[in-house]
């Protein structure tokens, strides 16, 4: 199973965690206030041993019951004050840190929406889900507890050591003896634990991916009886994750053993030495009690170092994983200047987003596009005008001028998927795109709404370069329907109206369902308000495809891109959809990927895509007579359609 590679490069946990500051800055006052309150509470706790010293050397030594009761009252008040201060700290951080987590999750979701399709092709969905859930939960826990208590415990240890040295410096040196081996252990632990923590969090992402795929593909798993193999794959990943978590526990137990054992030995040695000094009259009993009480009060701050460092390393790893996504270059946006021409400066990426990928950057207004004379337009299309004003007839419609495309992660020197495509779809014309499997038809259609960015050349809509448009405007002009229809966990109506402006309502929905021959929606339990379920799997393939087609036509788009939109329909439903679709196509400019002759006949003209290039353009009948490759493709499609007709007749 593919996964995101574990980052093995050295990195500073502190420098990594500092990247959280922009999200923490809005709540910094409450966080600093909470840290101050926690330090104050800890210092209040260190006053308790001094009160004990006063009680032992004063009222107890002088047999003064009233003084003992007064000392007990002081201790009670100090204990209550410490508890209230720690409660106040918790109240100060709870609400703002929940807001920080929500803000980071919202920023991650927005970035995922803006990242190019090539990013989502590379990344497993489970890895992204784990970053938006588990990793952000770790960060919230770090900001709520370890971040504050690393500071609080450090201050507590320093103040406590000063108090102990002030009581008796010889005993203080005994307590400080384990400091050097403890620090060395912490340094070694930090490096080892960071690598294991990263591995564990990546493995959680792999496990999440497997579970998600198993749930979405449960019909395939059951249909092919693959539940045992999927269970084995799950057990293997779970066992691997278990081993990594045990390795984390082993490292944590090692540092905890060192941190707990050495201070305990030091306290024992100080107790023996102090008792001898009290017996010799060199030290008062109250001073020894105060010293040991202070040492015992420092046990928790010292012992907590291990798991605080562990949580900090996990938080640093979670931060690193979070910003691996946030640092990905979003789709570069080129805002439109007045008149629809691109600004000279081009679009700027978000502050956190880095630079756009080389293949996805936007061409400069003056020189980024190839000259009109560089490509060889088809005979029916002239050269586009370079002056402003209303576009000429040759400029209108959809034009592909010397368009080439290579995937960003393709090996160097590999041939492009599309090579110098020249094609003109006239205004109001429907163009069928035909080619063998793997010829690049879907890739070509994905370039129009800029799901992928051109490697070279340009595409224009009514004379305007799509790279000069904002994506919002471009996608308001172009509607798409993909071969694999995707529906969301929403109602039928909400899924269809997703392709229309926010003001659209019932009339638009009814018209779109009628065009797509999706009247079955009214027969569902709640009609068009019926929830279709995750991925729309509660519907048949043909029903999902018709709803996807309705979504594409509901907004009456100026330009329509359909990727084999009728492949899942039976011939009779297909004929009804085609009849209704002709009226829609008469009002728009359309590019239709087609495999069936019946779908090809919807179009005014046909373009044959072969070897990454447009090798022939003409009507269906012209290409049947003049192009052997096209005739061969259509002959195979006709045989397939005939077989489908026979199978349907037999079924009836």
KENU-914447 format. One line per field, with one value per residue (C-alpha): residue in one letter; x, y, z. Coordinates in Angstrom, 2 decimals. Each point is the difference from the previous one (the first is absolute). Layout:
REM residues N
residuo <- [A  ...];
u <- [X  ...];
v <- [Y  ...];
w <- [Z  ...];
//
This chain:
REM residues 652
residuo <- [X  X  X  X  X  X  X  X  X  X  X  X  X  X  X  X  X  X  X  X  X  X  X  X  X  X  X  X  X  X  X  X  X  X  X  X  X  X  X  X  X  X  X  X  X  X  X  X  X  X  X  X  X  X  X  X  X  X  X  X  X  X  X  X  X  X  X  X  X  X  X  X  X  X  X  X  X  X  X  X  X  X  X  X  X  X  X  X  X  X  X  X  X  X  X  X  X  X  X  X  X  X  X  X  X  X  X  X  X  X  X  X  X  X  X  X  X  X  X  X  X  X  X  X  X  X  X  X  X  X  X  X  X  X  X  X  X  X  X  X  X  X  X  X  X  X  X  X  X  X  X  X  X  X  X  X  X  X  X  X  X  X  X  X  X  X  X  X  X  X  X  X  X  X  X  X  X  X  X  X  X  X  X  X  X  X  X  X  X  X  X  X  X  X  X  X  X  X  X  X  X  X  X  X  X  X  X  X  X  X  X  X  X  X  X  X  X  X  X  X  X  X  X  X  X  X  X  X  X  X  X  X  X  X  X  X  X  X  X  X  X  X  X  X  X  X  X  X  X  X  X  X  X  X  X  X  X  X  X  X  X  X  X  X  X  X  X  X  X  X  X  X  X  X  X  X  X  X  X  X  X  X  X  X  X  X  X  X  X  X  X  X  X  X  X  X  X  X  X  X  X  X  X  X  X  X  X  X  X  X  X  X  X  X  X  X  X  X  X  X  X  X  X  X  X  X  X  X  X  X  X  X  X  X  X  X  X  X  X  X  X  X  X  X  X  X  X  X  X  X  X  X  X  X  X  X  X  X  X  X  X  X  X  X  X  X  X  X  X  X  X  X  X  X  X  X  X  X  X  X  X  X  X  X  X  X  X  X  X  X  X  X  X  X  X  X  X  X  X  X  X  X  X  X  X  X  X  X  X  X  X  X  X  X  X  X  X  X  X  X  X  X  X  X  X  X  X  X  X  X  X  X  X  X  X  X  X  X  X  X  X  X  X  X  X  X  X  X  X  X  X  X  X  X  X  X  X  X  X  X  X  X  X  X  X  X  X  X  X  X  X  X  X  X  X  X  X  X  X  X  X  X  X  X  X  X  X  X  X  X  X  X  X  X  X  X  X  X  X  X  X  X  X  X  X  X  X  X  X  X  X  X  X  X  X  X  X  X  X  X  X  X  X  X  X  X  X  X  X  X  X  X  X  X  X  X  X  X  X  X  X  X  X  X  X  X  X  X  X  X  X  X  X  X  X  X  X  X  X  X  X  X  X  X  X  X  X  X  X  X  X  X  X  X  X  X  X  X  X  X  X  X  X  X  X  X  X  X  X  X  X  X  X  X  X  X  X  X  X  X  X  X  X  X  X  X  X  X  X  X  X  X  X  X  X  X  X  X  X  X  X  X  X  X  X  X  X  X  X  X  X  X  X  X  X  X  X  X  X  X  X  X  X  X  X  X  X  X  X  X  X  X];
u <- [0.00  1.38  0.70  1.66  3.72  1.22  2.02  3.42  1.72  1.18  -2.32  -0.29  -3.12  0.00  0.29  -2.74  -2.37  0.62  -1.92  -3.15  0.42  -2.25  -2.88  0.81  0.54  -3.72  -0.25  3.47  -1.28  -2.00  2.79  2.62  -2.46  -0.54  3.76  0.48  -2.80  1.52  3.46  -1.59  -1.84  3.22  1.87  -2.81  0.57  3.68  -0.93  -1.55  3.40  1.03  -3.16  0.81  3.47  -1.53  -2.49  2.66  2.66  -2.54  -3.32  0.98  3.42  -1.51  -3.10  -2.39  -3.37  -1.41  2.97  -0.48  -3.66  1.03  2.57  -2.66  -2.26  2.80  0.57  -3.72  -0.23  3.11  -1.43  -3.34  1.77  2.11  -3.08  -1.98  2.88  0.37  -3.78  0.22  2.79  -2.17  -2.91  2.25  1.27  -3.03  -2.07  2.79  1.84  -3.18  -0.18  3.63  -0.70  -3.12  1.91  2.79  -2.49  -1.84  3.26  0.97  -3.36  0.21  3.51  -1.10  -2.73  2.56  2.71  0.27  -1.39  3.55  0.50  -3.10  1.14  3.24  -1.34  -2.03  -3.24  0.68  3.23  -1.92  -2.75  2.50  1.57  -3.37  -1.05  2.67  2.83  -2.10  -1.22  3.64  0.75  -2.93  1.15  3.54  -1.13  -2.26  2.45  3.63  0.68  -1.05  1.51  3.37  0.26  -1.70  2.06  3.24  -0.75  -1.07  3.22  2.18  -1.84  -0.03  3.73  0.70  -2.15  1.84  3.43  -1.06  -1.01  3.24  2.36  1.64  -3.33  -0.88  3.08  -1.00  -3.42  1.59  2.30  -2.32  -0.57  2.71  -0.97  -3.68  0.70  2.14  -2.80  -2.53  2.12  0.42  -3.68  -1.17  1.81  -1.12  -3.57  -0.49  0.67  -2.25  -2.80  0.10  -0.14  -2.98  -2.00  0.65  -1.13  -3.20  -0.59  0.56  -2.45  -2.57  0.38  -0.59  -3.10  -1.44  0.62  -1.52  -3.15  -0.45  0.84  -1.96  -2.12  3.11  1.48  -3.18  -0.64  3.43  0.16  3.13  -0.96  2.68  2.80  -1.14  -0.10  3.55  1.16  -1.63  1.59  3.43  -0.27  -1.43  2.80  2.60  -1.54  -0.13  3.72  0.78  -2.13  1.78  3.31  -1.25  -1.05  3.42  1.81  -2.35  0.45  3.78  0.11  -2.63  2.07  3.09  -1.88  -1.80  2.83  2.86  -1.92  -1.38  3.53  1.10  -2.89  0.89  3.63  -1.06  -2.27  2.84  2.47  -2.53  -0.94  3.66  0.31  -3.09  1.40  3.30  -1.86  1.23  -3.54  -3.39  -2.79  -2.22  2.61  0.30  -3.79  -0.20  2.85  -1.50  -3.49  1.38  1.84  -3.17  -1.96  2.46  -0.55  -3.00  1.64  3.10  -1.85  -2.34  2.90  -0.11  -3.58  -0.02  2.92  -1.82  -3.17  2.08  1.69  -3.37  -1.30  3.06  -0.58  -3.70  0.97  2.44  -2.66  -2.58  2.28  1.01  -3.48  -0.19  3.36  -1.19  -0.45  -3.72  -1.43  1.63  -2.68  0.35  -2.49  -1.66  0.79  -2.59  -1.22  0.85  3.73  2.48  1.92  3.68  1.01  -1.97  -1.71  1.72  -0.16  -1.11  2.60  0.31  -0.32  3.43  0.57  -2.14  1.27  1.96  -2.69  -2.79  1.26  -1.83  1.51  0.87  -2.40  2.49  2.06  -1.14  -2.25  1.22  -0.70  -3.08  2.14  1.79  -2.75  -1.65  -3.70  -2.44  -1.18  -3.24  1.61  1.92  2.52  -1.28  0.13  2.52  -1.84  -2.69  -3.70  -2.58  1.56  -0.24  -1.93  3.21  0.77  -3.37  -0.84  2.66  3.45  2.98  3.16  3.15  -1.05  2.45  -0.25  2.31  -0.85  2.16  1.35  0.74  3.59  2.32  0.15  -3.26  -2.29  -2.89  -3.49  -1.29  2.23  -0.79  -3.77  -1.71  -3.79  -2.81  -3.53  -2.16  -2.61  -3.12  1.74  0.32  3.30  0.33  3.46  0.78  3.10  1.31  0.21  2.92  0.27  -0.44  -3.65  -0.81  3.23  -0.90  -3.45  1.54  2.10  -3.05  -1.14  3.70  -0.09  3.50  2.20  1.37  3.65  0.00  -2.39  -3.30  -3.74  -2.42  -3.72  -1.55  3.47  1.03  2.90  -1.22  3.29  -0.90  -3.30  -0.53  -1.01  -3.27  -1.01  1.31  -1.95  -3.12  0.24  0.94  -2.06  1.37  -1.37  2.51  -0.17  0.18  -2.84  0.65  -2.91  0.22  -1.76  -2.82  -3.43  -0.61  -0.98  3.11  2.24  -1.56  -0.19  3.70  0.52  -2.19  0.23  -1.13  -3.22  -1.13  -2.95  -2.87  -0.54  3.65  0.11  -3.08  1.39  3.40  -1.60  -2.19  3.00  1.89  -3.09  0.41  -3.70  0.76  0.99  -3.66  -0.77  2.60  -1.33  0.33  0.11  2.81  0.59  1.13  3.52  2.01  2.62  3.78  1.29  -3.61  0.47  -3.66  -0.77  0.83  2.84  -2.41  -1.94  3.20  1.12  -3.32  0.15  3.57  -1.20  -2.88  2.56  2.00  -2.94  -1.98  1.88  -0.47  3.78  1.50  2.51  -0.64  2.61  -1.40  2.27  -1.96  -3.08  -2.31  2.25  -2.02  -3.42  -1.97  -0.71  -3.61  0.83  3.00  -2.25  -2.40  2.86  1.54  -3.30  -0.33  3.70  -0.15  -1.97  2.65  2.86  -1.68  0.45  3.62  3.44  0.85  2.90  -1.21  2.20  -1.80  0.45  -3.36  -1.13  -3.32  1.84  2.16  -3.14  -0.94  2.90  0.26  3.58  2.48  3.69  2.18  2.71  2.86  3.52  -0.63  -0.93  -3.14  0.41  -3.36  -3.00  -3.28  -3.54  -0.68  -0.76  3.02  2.38  -1.62  0.76  3.42  1.70  0.75  0.82  -3.28  -1.95  1.70  -0.88  -3.62  -0.29  1.06  -2.42  -2.88  0.70  -0.06  -3.27  -1.55  1.00  -1.55  -3.25  -0.13  0.71  -2.75  -2.48  0.86  -0.51  -3.47];
v <- [0.00  3.40  2.36  3.29  -0.64  0.42  3.18  -1.09  3.35  1.65  2.66  2.14  -0.73  3.56  1.53  -2.28  0.85  3.73  -0.31  -0.23  3.60  1.60  -2.17  0.54  3.77  0.94  -1.79  0.83  2.18  -2.83  -2.52  2.25  0.70  -3.72  -0.60  2.79  -1.40  -3.50  1.32  1.90  -3.14  -2.00  2.61  0.00  -3.73  0.63  2.27  -2.97  -1.52  3.37  0.04  -3.53  1.14  2.81  -2.40  -2.61  2.41  2.28  -1.25  -3.71  0.59  2.36  -2.17  2.77  -1.57  3.35  0.51  -3.50  0.76  3.31  -1.80  -2.52  2.88  1.50  -3.37  -0.38  3.49  -0.61  -3.31  1.58  2.89  -2.42  -2.02  3.10  1.37  -3.26  -0.04  3.56  -1.06  -2.76  2.41  2.52  -2.45  -2.23  2.26  1.79  -3.23  -1.57  3.08  -0.46  -3.62  1.04  2.76  -2.38  -2.61  2.63  1.24  -3.57  -0.64  3.25  -0.89  -3.47  1.60  2.25  -2.59  -1.27  -3.33  -1.32  0.37  -2.07  -2.60  -0.45  0.02  -2.74  1.32  -1.73  1.97  3.23  -1.10  -0.87  3.45  1.68  -2.09  -1.86  2.46  3.04  -1.71  -0.55  3.67  1.14  -2.29  1.35  3.62  -0.76  -1.96  -0.71  3.51  1.62  -2.57  -0.12  3.64  -0.47  -3.04  1.64  3.04  -2.27  -2.01  3.13  1.64  -3.27  -0.54  3.58  -0.64  -3.28  1.59  2.79  -2.57  -1.99  0.18  -3.39  -1.81  2.11  -1.25  -3.58  0.60  1.61  -3.00  -1.80  3.13  -0.75  -3.66  1.00  2.74  -2.34  -2.58  2.63  1.06  -3.60  -0.75  3.03  -1.03  -3.62  0.72  2.58  -2.59  -2.62  2.52  1.03  -3.62  -0.70  2.99  -0.93  -3.55  1.35  1.75  -3.28  -1.79  2.77  -0.29  -3.76  0.34  2.75  -2.01  -3.11  1.88  1.70  -3.18  -2.40  -1.13  -1.00  -1.75  -1.97  -0.61  -1.59  -1.63  1.96  0.69  -2.37  1.58  3.47  -1.20  -1.33  3.32  1.81  -2.35  0.48  3.79  -0.12  -2.34  2.31  2.99  -2.00  -0.75  3.67  1.02  -2.60  1.46  3.41  -1.49  -1.64  3.29  1.79  -2.66  0.28  3.75  -0.22  -2.63  2.21  3.16  -1.68  -2.16  2.50  2.77  -2.60  -1.22  3.62  0.68  -3.14  1.07  3.51  -1.53  -2.08  2.88  2.46  -2.37  -0.29  3.80  0.38  -2.59  1.90  3.26  1.52  0.24  0.68  -2.52  2.65  0.75  -3.69  -0.31  3.08  -1.25  -3.46  1.44  2.26  -2.94  -2.07  2.91  -0.02  -3.70  0.66  2.78  -2.19  -3.24  1.71  1.02  -3.35  0.00  3.80  -0.44  -2.93  2.05  2.90  -2.25  -1.38  3.56  1.02  -2.97  0.89  3.61  -1.23  -2.22  2.80  2.46  -2.59  0.56  3.73  0.57  -1.59  2.61  0.66  0.48  3.27  2.63  2.70  2.77  1.69  3.58  2.34  -1.18  -3.59  0.27  -1.52  2.31  0.29  -1.14  -3.24  -1.59  -0.27  -3.20  0.06  0.94  -3.52  -1.72  0.34  0.35  -1.64  -3.13  0.43  -1.57  1.84  3.57  2.66  1.54  3.66  2.31  1.13  -3.02  -3.16  -1.15  -1.26  2.24  -0.71  -0.97  -2.71  -2.62  -1.32  0.73  -2.02  1.35  1.32  2.11  3.22  1.70  1.68  3.74  1.60  3.25  0.60  0.35  -2.56  -3.29  -0.95  -3.05  -2.01  0.82  -0.94  -3.43  -2.28  0.10  -2.21  1.60  -2.18  -1.52  -2.44  -1.69  -2.17  -1.05  1.81  -3.25  -1.59  -1.24  2.47  -0.45  -1.96  0.93  2.34  -1.42  2.66  1.44  3.30  -0.39  2.41  -0.04  2.51  -0.64  2.72  1.91  -2.13  -3.04  -3.43  -1.81  -3.72  -1.13  -3.57  -2.09  -3.31  -0.72  1.90  2.48  2.99  0.91  0.47  1.92  2.37  0.69  0.62  2.84  2.12  0.64  0.06  -3.16  -0.34  2.82  0.07  -0.76  2.26  1.59  1.58  -0.55  2.85  0.36  2.59  1.43  0.27  -2.07  -2.22  0.54  3.70  -0.75  -0.63  -3.58  1.10  1.81  -2.75  -2.68  2.13  -0.07  -3.67  -2.90  -3.53  -3.52  -2.76  -3.63  -1.07  1.96  1.16  0.78  1.36  -0.99  2.45  0.06  -0.61  3.65  1.29  -2.18  1.26  3.68  -0.08  0.80  3.12  3.47  0.30  1.67  -3.06  -1.99  -2.28  1.01  -0.43  -3.33  -1.30  1.05  -1.65  -3.25  -0.01  0.48  -2.82  -2.24  -0.24  -0.08  -2.95  2.63  0.83  -3.65  -0.21  -0.14  3.76  1.04  2.41  0.45  -3.62  -0.38  -2.01  -1.20  0.04  0.05  -0.49  -3.77  -0.44  0.74  -1.99  1.00  1.30  2.03  1.58  0.84  1.66  2.12  1.00  1.01  1.99  1.77  0.96  1.51  1.58  3.30  0.44  0.30  1.80  -2.83  -3.66  -2.76  -3.53  -3.01  -2.94  1.03  -2.79  -3.06  -1.55  0.38  -2.61  0.76  1.11  2.35  1.23  0.80  1.95  1.92  0.77  1.35  2.35  0.86  1.24  3.05  0.77  -0.45  2.42  2.75  -0.69  -0.81  -3.58  -2.43  -3.58  -3.05  -2.80  -3.72  -1.01  0.98  1.12  2.51  1.12  0.79  2.57  2.16  2.21  -1.06  -2.59  0.32  -3.12  -0.04  -2.38  -0.08  3.15  2.03  0.88  -1.99  0.63  2.33  -0.31  -1.30  -3.56  -1.15  1.81  -1.70  -3.40  0.30  1.65  -1.22  -3.69  0.40  1.76  -2.58  -2.77  1.67  0.51  -3.55  -1.37  2.31  -1.07  -3.66  0.79  1.92  -2.82  -2.47  2.21  0.18  -3.80  -0.45  2.48  -1.75  -3.37  1.47  1.20];
w <- [0.00  -0.97  2.80  0.59  0.57  3.54  0.31  1.20  -0.27  3.20  1.24  3.08  2.02  1.34  -3.47  -1.28  2.86  -0.49  -3.28  2.11  1.14  -2.68  1.24  3.68  -0.27  0.27  3.39  1.27  2.87  1.53  -0.57  1.59  2.80  0.51  0.08  2.55  2.20  -0.21  0.98  2.89  1.13  -0.15  2.04  2.55  0.34  0.75  2.91  1.80  0.99  1.48  2.12  1.11  1.06  2.05  1.63  0.89  1.24  1.68  1.46  -0.02  1.59  2.59  0.58  -1.09  -1.07  -1.12  -2.29  -1.45  -0.78  -1.57  -2.15  -1.05  -1.02  -2.09  -1.69  -0.72  -1.53  -2.13  -1.23  -0.89  -1.75  -2.05  -1.03  -0.97  -2.07  -1.92  -0.60  -1.30  -2.38  -1.44  -0.50  -1.74  -2.63  -0.72  -2.27  -1.94  -0.78  -1.35  -2.24  -1.09  -0.96  -1.93  -1.81  -1.01  -1.17  -2.03  -1.54  -0.91  -1.63  -2.01  -1.14  -1.08  -2.13  -1.70  -0.61  -3.58  -1.10  -0.41  3.77  0.78  -2.53  1.98  3.55  1.66  1.46  3.34  0.40  -0.48  2.38  2.73  -0.33  0.40  3.01  1.99  -0.62  0.89  3.16  0.99  -0.62  2.15  2.82  -0.31  0.18  2.95  2.16  -1.02  -1.37  3.29  2.32  -1.72  1.05  3.38  0.97  -1.12  2.19  2.86  -0.18  -0.08  2.91  1.94  -0.47  1.20  3.10  0.72  -0.46  2.32  2.64  -0.22  -2.94  0.65  -0.15  -3.04  -1.85  0.80  -1.55  -3.08  -0.57  -2.48  -2.12  -2.59  -0.76  -0.13  -2.57  -2.13  0.09  -1.08  -3.01  -1.19  0.62  -1.95  -3.20  0.12  1.03  -2.78  -2.73  1.60  0.60  -3.67  -1.10  2.25  -1.25  -3.63  0.74  1.54  -3.35  -1.87  2.28  -0.48  -3.77  0.10  2.18  -2.23  -3.18  1.57  1.01  -3.37  -1.89  2.18  -2.97  -1.94  3.02  0.60  -3.69  -0.53  3.42  0.93  3.63  1.28  -2.02  1.08  3.60  -0.39  -1.42  2.91  2.54  -1.57  0.14  3.52  1.09  -1.52  1.78  3.24  -0.30  -0.54  2.97  2.14  -1.12  1.13  3.33  0.37  -0.57  2.38  2.70  -0.33  0.52  2.72  1.81  -0.11  0.98  2.90  1.33  0.15  1.86  2.45  0.73  0.48  2.42  1.96  0.23  1.11  2.67  1.44  -0.09  1.44  2.82  0.95  -0.04  2.22  2.41  0.13  0.61  -3.28  -1.43  1.54  -0.35  -1.56  -2.65  -0.87  -0.21  -2.22  -2.20  -0.47  -0.53  -2.74  -1.58  0.05  -1.48  -2.91  -0.71  -2.25  -2.05  -0.50  -0.69  -2.46  -2.22  -1.80  -1.19  -0.51  -2.41  -1.62  -0.50  -1.29  -2.57  -1.10  -0.29  -2.02  -2.31  -0.29  -0.82  -2.63  -1.57  0.10  -1.77  -2.59  -1.37  0.74  -1.73  -3.23  -2.70  -0.62  -3.43  -1.05  -0.38  -2.64  0.76  -2.91  -0.76  -1.47  -3.35  0.71  -0.71  2.44  2.28  -0.72  3.44  0.00  2.97  3.35  2.04  3.59  2.54  1.31  -3.27  -1.55  -3.72  -2.67  -1.68  -3.16  -2.09  1.68  -0.12  -1.96  -3.11  0.03  -1.68  -2.60  -0.88  1.69  -2.83  -3.34  -2.94  -2.01  -2.93  1.97  -0.32  -3.09  0.33  -1.97  -3.30  1.32  2.68  -0.66  2.23  3.12  0.19  2.34  0.35  2.60  -0.60  -1.00  -1.07  -3.64  -1.19  -0.18  3.63  1.42  1.33  1.47  -1.60  0.75  -1.38  0.02  3.32  1.57  3.36  2.09  3.55  2.58  1.46  -3.39  -0.48  -1.64  -3.75  -0.19  -2.90  0.79  0.44  -2.39  -2.70  -1.76  -0.13  -2.41  0.05  -0.40  1.26  -1.50  2.04  0.48  -1.46  1.62  -0.59  0.73  1.09  -1.01  0.56  1.22  3.70  1.54  -2.86  2.35  -0.51  3.69  0.52  -2.82  1.45  3.45  -1.45  -0.85  3.62  1.02  2.08  -1.45  -1.26  -3.51  -0.54  -3.05  -2.46  0.93  0.14  -0.62  0.65  -2.30  -0.58  3.64  1.27  2.86  1.85  0.18  1.74  3.65  0.61  1.52  -3.17  -2.28  1.83  -0.05  -3.80  -0.40  1.35  0.10  0.35  0.58  -1.09  3.66  1.63  3.55  2.29  3.52  3.23  -0.62  -1.57  -3.70  -0.44  1.79  -2.15  -3.23  1.00  0.87  -3.68  0.07  1.58  3.61  -1.14  -1.99  1.32  -0.94  -3.65  -0.89  1.82  -1.85  -3.37  0.66  1.17  -3.11  -2.31  1.72  0.01  3.78  0.85  2.28  2.60  0.60  0.80  2.75  3.61  0.58  -3.64  -0.82  3.74  0.29  1.38  -2.52  2.50  -0.19  -3.59  -1.13  0.33  0.89  -3.67  -3.11  -2.30  -2.63  2.57  1.32  -3.52  -0.83  3.16  -0.90  -3.47  1.56  2.21  -3.09  -1.91  2.87  -0.17  -3.79  -0.54  -2.96  -0.41  0.76  0.39  0.18  0.54  -1.41  2.01  -1.21  0.36  2.86  -1.67  -1.87  -3.66  0.55  2.88  -1.99  -2.98  2.24  1.62  -3.40  -1.29  2.98  -0.09  -3.59  1.11  2.64  -2.45  -2.41  2.60  1.00  -1.34  0.95  -0.03  0.45  0.52  -1.82  -0.44  -1.44  -3.49  1.49  2.19  -2.91  -2.00  2.65  -1.20  -3.04  -0.69  1.24  0.93  0.03  2.68  -0.69  1.40  1.98  -3.09  -1.93  -3.19  -1.67  0.31  -1.88  0.19  1.07  -3.55  -1.48  2.42  -0.52  -3.71  0.18  3.22  0.56  3.70  0.69  -1.98  2.00  3.33  -1.02  -1.36  3.38  1.77  -2.28  0.77  3.71  -0.31  -1.99  2.71  2.63  -2.00  -0.26  3.69  0.88  -2.31  1.56  3.45  -1.01];
//
